[in-house]
Amino acid sequence: MSTFKDKIGNIGREIFLFLSSKIFLKNLAVMLGAIVLLLLVSFFWMSSYTHHGESLQVPSYLNLNIDEAINQANKQNLKVVVNDSIWSADKPAGTVLEQSPKPLSKVKEKRTIYLTITKFQAEEKLLPTLAGNDNYNYYARRLKQLKVNLKVRKKQFSNKLEENTILYLYVDDKKITAKELKAGIKVPQGGMVEAVVTTRGGARVAIPNLVCKKYTEAEFIIGGSQLSISVIKDGSVKSLEDATVWKQSPTSGGGKTLTVGSTIDVYLTKRPSNCN
């Protein structure tokens, strides 16, 4: 038994002497140093690769042309991708409408910015048929939902049909009958459709005063007066929702009247100087 204990003791002393030897300690120090160095190199490489702590402020590309947005993004080491396009009659084709991330957001270099721009070509819409939709005001509302414009081209007397019944349409100066409409007629969004509608006689209405009224209000008033509207915009008008009438032709007042279905020209601007 004492011999076995002596062997165990000798083995322990040999292990202790080996672990406390200069060669072992030197090799251990070299190994630990290599591990620390490897960790430091990995840390600094990862920091450099991910630009740790560095970020850019996303500029606003809104209302820029897509080519301008790409040039600006390239200068700031960012990428832009068009992921959607929407038709708009109020903005030129290729104009940036939305972006993600939003302007002033913090991002890393080489981040991709996703843009929504206006379409270069308007989407075509199928005109509704006149079956059950031949009232001018009702049909105008249907076309407005499709972002297609409608105006009265001519009034035609009829003592059989209701007032403002659409007899036929014109698209690009081409007459479109109800039969042709049923076969399928397409127009681009923002396009103009003209209607020939019935009248019971040469009724006349007073010319409303539209000056200094918002376009939406003027449009409502003219519709209620059974007149048509023609829009002339200046360069400040980006959206009809924000436009104001600064002039009209013919002018109102003095008992002036127009035949039902006649057209009033309204001149739109964003901030008219002649209105308080």
C-alpha positions as CSV (number, residue, x, y, z in Angstrom):
1,M,0.0,0.0,0.0
2,S,2.8,2.4,0.9
3,T,4.4,1.7,-2.5
4,F,1.2,2.8,-4.3
5,K,1.1,6.0,-2.3
6,D,4.7,6.7,-3.0
7,K,4.0,6.3,-6.8
8,I,1.0,8.8,-6.6
9,G,3.2,11.2,-4.7
10,N,6.0,11.0,-7.2
11,I,3.5,11.6,-10.1
12,G,2.1,14.7,-8.3
13,R,5.5,16.1,-7.8
14,E,6.4,15.5,-11.5
15,I,3.2,17.3,-12.6
16,F,3.9,20.2,-10.2
17,L,7.5,20.5,-11.4
18,F,6.3,20.4,-15.1
19,L,3.6,23.1,-14.6
20,S,6.1,25.3,-12.7
21,S,8.9,24.9,-15.1
22,K,10.1,27.9,-17.2
23,I,9.5,26.1,-20.5
24,F,5.8,25.4,-19.7
25,L,5.2,28.9,-18.3
26,K,6.9,30.4,-21.3
27,N,4.8,28.3,-23.7
28,L,1.6,29.2,-21.7
29,A,2.3,32.9,-21.9
30,V,2.9,32.7,-25.7
31,M,-0.3,30.8,-26.2
32,L,-2.4,33.3,-24.0
33,G,-0.8,36.2,-25.9
34,A,-1.7,34.7,-29.2
35,I,-5.3,34.2,-28.1
36,V,-5.5,37.9,-26.8
37,L,-4.0,39.1,-30.1
38,L,-6.4,37.1,-32.2
39,L,-9.4,38.5,-30.2
40,L,-8.1,42.1,-30.6
41,V,-7.6,41.6,-34.3
42,S,-11.1,40.1,-34.7
43,F,-12.7,43.0,-32.7
44,F,-11.0,45.7,-34.7
45,W,-11.8,44.0,-38.0
46,M,-15.5,43.6,-37.1
47,S,-15.6,47.2,-36.0
48,S,-14.1,48.4,-39.3
49,Y,-16.3,46.0,-41.3
50,T,-19.6,47.2,-39.7
51,H,-18.5,50.8,-39.3
52,H,-19.3,50.4,-35.6
53,G,-20.5,53.7,-34.1
54,E,-20.7,55.4,-37.5
55,S,-23.9,56.5,-39.2
56,L,-25.3,58.8,-41.9
57,Q,-28.3,61.0,-41.8
58,V,-30.6,60.1,-44.7
59,P,-31.2,63.2,-46.9
60,S,-34.7,64.0,-48.3
61,Y,-35.1,62.9,-51.9
62,L,-38.8,63.9,-51.9
63,N,-39.9,65.9,-55.0
64,L,-36.5,65.2,-56.7
65,N,-36.3,63.6,-60.1
66,I,-35.1,60.0,-59.8
67,D,-31.8,60.8,-61.6
68,E,-31.1,63.6,-59.1
69,A,-31.9,61.3,-56.2
70,I,-29.5,58.6,-57.6
71,N,-26.7,61.2,-58.0
72,Q,-27.1,62.5,-54.5
73,A,-27.2,59.0,-53.0
74,N,-24.0,58.0,-54.8
75,K,-22.2,61.0,-53.4
76,Q,-23.1,59.9,-49.9
77,N,-22.3,56.2,-50.4
78,L,-25.9,55.2,-50.3
79,K,-28.0,53.1,-52.7
80,V,-31.5,53.9,-54.0
81,V,-34.0,51.4,-55.4
82,V,-37.4,52.2,-56.9
83,N,-39.8,49.7,-55.4
84,D,-43.1,51.3,-56.5
85,S,-44.5,53.8,-58.9
86,I,-47.7,55.8,-58.7
87,W,-49.4,57.9,-61.4
88,S,-49.9,61.6,-60.6
89,A,-51.2,64.4,-62.8
90,D,-49.8,67.0,-60.5
91,K,-46.1,66.0,-60.6
92,P,-43.7,65.3,-63.5
93,A,-42.9,61.7,-64.3
94,G,-40.0,60.2,-62.2
95,T,-40.6,62.5,-59.2
96,V,-39.9,60.9,-55.8
97,L,-43.1,60.8,-53.8
98,E,-42.1,58.6,-50.8
99,Q,-38.9,57.1,-49.4
100,S,-37.9,54.5,-46.8
101,P,-36.1,55.1,-44.4
102,K,-37.6,58.5,-43.9
103,P,-35.6,61.7,-44.3
104,L,-33.2,62.5,-41.4
105,S,-33.1,58.8,-40.3
106,K,-29.8,57.4,-39.1
107,V,-28.3,54.6,-41.3
108,K,-25.0,52.9,-42.1
109,E,-23.1,53.6,-45.3
110,K,-24.1,51.6,-48.4
111,R,-27.6,51.4,-46.9
112,T,-30.4,50.9,-49.6
113,I,-33.1,53.6,-49.7
114,Y,-36.4,52.5,-51.2
115,L,-38.2,55.1,-53.3
116,T,-41.8,55.5,-54.7
117,I,-41.9,57.6,-57.8
118,T,-44.5,58.9,-60.2
119,K,-45.1,56.8,-63.3
120,F,-43.6,57.7,-66.6
121,Q,-46.7,56.5,-68.4
122,A,-50.2,57.0,-67.1
123,E,-52.2,53.8,-66.3
124,E,-55.1,53.3,-68.7
125,K,-58.6,52.9,-67.2
126,L,-61.6,51.2,-68.8
127,L,-64.5,53.6,-69.1
128,P,-67.7,52.5,-67.4
129,T,-70.7,51.8,-69.7
130,L,-73.7,54.1,-69.8
131,A,-76.2,51.4,-68.9
132,G,-77.7,52.7,-65.7
133,N,-75.0,55.4,-65.5
134,D,-76.1,57.9,-68.1
135,N,-76.7,60.8,-65.7
136,Y,-73.9,63.3,-66.3
137,N,-73.2,64.1,-62.6
138,Y,-73.3,60.4,-61.6
139,Y,-71.0,59.4,-64.5
140,A,-68.6,62.3,-63.6
141,R,-68.3,60.9,-60.0
142,R,-67.5,57.4,-61.4
143,L,-64.8,58.8,-63.6
144,K,-63.4,60.9,-60.8
145,Q,-62.8,57.7,-58.8
146,L,-60.8,56.5,-61.8
147,K,-58.9,59.8,-61.9
148,V,-60.3,60.6,-65.3
149,N,-61.8,64.0,-66.1
150,L,-65.2,64.7,-67.6
151,K,-66.7,67.9,-69.1
152,V,-69.7,68.9,-71.1
153,R,-68.9,69.3,-74.8
154,K,-72.3,70.2,-76.0
155,K,-76.0,70.4,-74.8
156,Q,-78.6,68.8,-77.1
157,F,-82.3,69.5,-76.7
158,S,-84.5,66.5,-75.8
159,N,-88.1,66.6,-74.5
160,K,-88.0,62.8,-73.9
161,L,-84.9,62.2,-71.7
162,E,-84.1,63.7,-68.3
163,E,-82.0,66.8,-68.1
164,N,-78.2,66.0,-68.2
165,T,-78.6,62.5,-69.7
166,I,-75.4,61.5,-71.6
167,L,-76.1,60.8,-75.2
168,Y,-72.6,59.9,-76.2
169,L,-69.0,60.7,-75.4
170,Y,-65.9,62.1,-77.1
171,V,-62.4,60.8,-76.5
172,D,-59.6,62.6,-78.3
173,D,-62.2,64.2,-80.5
174,K,-63.6,60.9,-81.5
175,K,-67.3,60.2,-81.0
176,I,-67.9,57.2,-78.7
177,T,-71.4,55.6,-78.8
178,A,-72.9,53.5,-76.0
179,K,-72.3,50.4,-78.1
180,E,-68.6,51.2,-78.6
181,L,-68.3,52.0,-74.9
182,K,-69.8,48.6,-74.0
183,A,-67.1,46.9,-76.3
184,G,-64.4,48.6,-74.1
185,I,-62.8,52.0,-74.3
186,K,-59.7,52.9,-72.3
187,V,-58.3,56.3,-71.5
188,P,-55.2,57.2,-69.5
189,Q,-55.5,58.5,-66.0
190,G,-55.7,62.3,-66.1
191,G,-57.2,62.2,-69.5
192,M,-60.2,64.2,-70.6
193,V,-63.6,62.8,-71.7
194,E,-66.2,65.0,-73.2
195,A,-70.0,64.4,-73.0
196,V,-72.9,65.4,-75.1
197,V,-75.8,65.7,-72.7
198,T,-79.5,66.5,-73.0
199,T,-81.2,69.8,-72.1
200,R,-84.9,70.6,-71.8
201,G,-84.4,74.1,-73.2
202,G,-82.2,77.1,-73.2
203,A,-82.3,77.7,-69.4
204,R,-79.8,80.3,-68.1
205,V,-78.2,80.5,-64.7
206,A,-76.4,83.4,-63.0
207,I,-72.6,83.3,-63.3
208,P,-71.3,82.5,-59.8
209,N,-68.4,84.5,-58.3
210,L,-65.5,82.0,-57.9
211,V,-62.6,84.4,-57.3
212,C,-60.6,83.7,-54.1
213,K,-62.3,80.4,-53.6
214,K,-60.5,77.1,-53.2
215,Y,-60.7,75.0,-56.4
216,T,-62.6,72.2,-54.6
217,E,-65.2,74.8,-53.5
218,A,-65.4,76.4,-57.0
219,E,-65.9,73.0,-58.6
220,F,-68.8,72.2,-56.2
221,I,-70.4,75.6,-56.9
222,I,-70.1,75.2,-60.7
223,G,-71.5,71.7,-60.5
224,G,-74.5,73.0,-58.5
225,S,-75.1,75.7,-61.1
226,Q,-75.1,73.1,-63.9
227,L,-72.1,74.7,-65.6
228,S,-68.8,73.2,-66.6
229,I,-65.3,74.1,-65.5
230,S,-62.1,74.6,-67.4
231,V,-58.9,74.8,-65.4
232,I,-55.8,77.0,-66.2
233,K,-53.0,76.5,-63.7
234,D,-49.9,78.5,-63.2
235,G,-46.5,77.0,-62.2
236,S,-47.1,77.3,-58.5
237,V,-49.9,74.8,-58.5
238,K,-48.7,71.3,-57.6
239,S,-52.0,69.9,-56.3
240,L,-55.6,71.1,-57.2
241,E,-56.5,70.5,-53.5
242,D,-54.2,73.5,-52.5
243,A,-55.1,75.7,-55.5
244,T,-57.2,79.0,-55.3
245,V,-59.1,80.8,-58.1
246,W,-57.5,84.2,-58.8
247,K,-59.4,85.0,-62.0
248,Q,-62.4,83.6,-63.9
249,S,-63.8,84.1,-67.4
250,P,-66.6,85.1,-67.9
251,T,-66.7,87.3,-64.8
252,S,-69.7,87.4,-62.5
253,G,-71.9,90.3,-61.3
254,G,-74.1,92.8,-63.0
255,G,-76.8,90.2,-63.6
256,K,-74.7,88.2,-66.0
257,T,-76.0,84.7,-67.0
258,L,-74.9,81.7,-68.9
259,T,-76.8,78.9,-70.7
260,V,-76.9,75.7,-68.7
261,G,-73.9,73.5,-69.6
262,S,-71.7,76.5,-70.5
263,T,-68.1,76.5,-69.4
264,I,-66.3,78.9,-67.0
265,D,-62.6,79.2,-67.2
266,V,-60.9,79.4,-63.8
267,Y,-57.3,80.5,-63.4
268,L,-55.6,78.8,-60.4
269,T,-52.6,79.7,-58.3
270,K,-51.3,78.6,-54.9
271,R,-51.2,82.0,-53.2
272,P,-53.2,84.7,-55.0
273,S,-52.0,88.2,-54.3
274,N,-55.5,89.7,-54.9
275,C,-57.1,87.7,-52.0
276,N,-56.9,88.4,-48.3
